[in-house]
Amino acid sequence: MDSILLDTSFCIRLLKSNDDLHQHAKDYFKYFLEKKIEIYLSSIVIAEYSVKDDPTNLPLEFVKIIPFDFFDGKTAGEFHSILLNDKDLIKDIGRDVVKDDCKLIAQLFNRNIQGYITKDRKSFTKFFEPIQASKSFATELLDLEIPLKDFKGELF
């Protein structure tokens, strides 16, 4: 993996020192920097993050900000259309969540970003897999709830 897109849930935990997953987020971020993994931050994530905190608090000097553009919009619409065929999925997760996450998946797809880190991996996987299967692309999903040492397969 040479590139990663940060989810809003990751950004929140990275800066919220009293959160249970704060240390996990710090460890992963440091790992990405040490391994020279390109770190991407979507303008969509910035908008979501801005609801609760000033986005200038984010480590912007270490990330590449990607705008949501025309091509992302077109791709997100295609992806959302794929998911609309599964009414139970939309009902379980919520239409707005699916719609917003389709935008991030479009950015992953259009830019060939190889990884995505989120606290919400289980729900994200539910609608990510049908899109992945339909479009034949692979992105590694990292679960923020899994400590970095476990992700790397280290015992200690």
N, C-alpha and C positions, 0 to 999 in steps of 0.2 A: 504494500500500500504506500503510495507516494503523495496522496492528497486526501484531505478530510474536510467535510462540511460540519460545522457546529450547529446543533439544534438549540433552540431557545432554552430548553430545560438544562442543557449543559452550561450555557452562559450564566444562567441564574445561580447554579450551584458553584460555579467557578468564583463568583464574587460574594456569595452569601456564606460568611465564615461560620455561622452557627448551624448550617445545614448538615445533615448526616452524610451527604455525598460530597461535601466541599473538598475533602482531602482526595477523594477519587478524581474529581475534576482537575485539581491542581496536579496530581500525578500524571494524568493523561496529557494535560497541556504541556507539561515539562517534557514528557516522552516525545510528543509530536515535534517539539522544538529541537530536542537532542538528535532525533532521527532525521531532521530536516524534511519533515513531512509538510507539504504546503497546506496551510490552514486557511479555510475559506469561511467567510461569514456573509450570509445573505442579507440583503436589504430587508427582506421579509422578517428575518429573525431580529434585526435591529428594531423594526416597527413593533414587534411583539414584546421585546425586552423593554422598550421605551414606556410601556404602560406602567411599569413599577419602578423604574430606575433610569437615570441619565445614561444613555449609551456611550457617552464619552468616558465612562468608568471602565468600559471593556478594554482589554489589551489590544487596541486597534493597531498599534505599531507592529504587531506580530502576525496580523491576519490580512488576507486579501478580501476586500469587500466586493461582492458581486451583485450588480443590480438585477432586478427582475425585468427582463426586456420582452420585446415582441415575440421572439422565438420561444422564450420560456412560457409566455402566456399561451401560445398556440399548443405547445407540448403539454402543458398542464391541463388544458381543455381536453386533449386527446386522452390523457391518463384518467381524468375524472369521468369521461364518457365510458371507459372500460369498467370502472368501478360501479357506475350506475346500474349495470346489469345485475349486480348482487345487492338486492334491496335489504337483505338481512344484515349484511356488512355495514351498509350505510346507517341502518337503524341502530345497530350495536354501538358504533363508534361516534356517530354524529356527523351530519352533513357538513357543518362548518369546519370541523377538524379535518375531515377527508379532503375537502376543497383546499384548505390551506396547506396541508402536507403534500398534496399533488403538485403544488407550486415548487416546493423544495425538491421533490423527486425529479421534477422537470429540470431544475438547475443541476442536479447530480448527473442526469442523463445527458443534457446538452453540453456539459463541460467535461464529461468523462471523469468526474471526481470518484475516487475509488473507495472512500469510506464515509460513514455518517455516524456520529455519536449522539446518543439520546438517552434520556432516562426512561422514555416511553417505548422501548424496543418492542415489547410484546404487542401493543396495539398498532404500532407503526408497521410491524411485520405483516399483520393481517391484510393490510391493503397494499403494502409494498410488493409482496410476492406475486399477486395477480398481474401487476404492471410489469414486473421483472420478467415473468414468464411470457407475457404478450409481446414485449419489446426486445427480449433476448439481450439483456444487459445485466452485469453483475456489479454490485456495490456491497462492500462489507459493512454490516451493521454492528456497531459497538454499543454495548450496554453499559451505561454509566454505573449501574448498580454492581457490576462485576469489577472488583479491584484490579488495578493494572497488573499486579504480579500474577493474578490468576489468568488474565488475558494473555500474558506472555508465557504462561506455563511454568512459572517459577514456584518453588516450594517455600522459599523464605524471602 
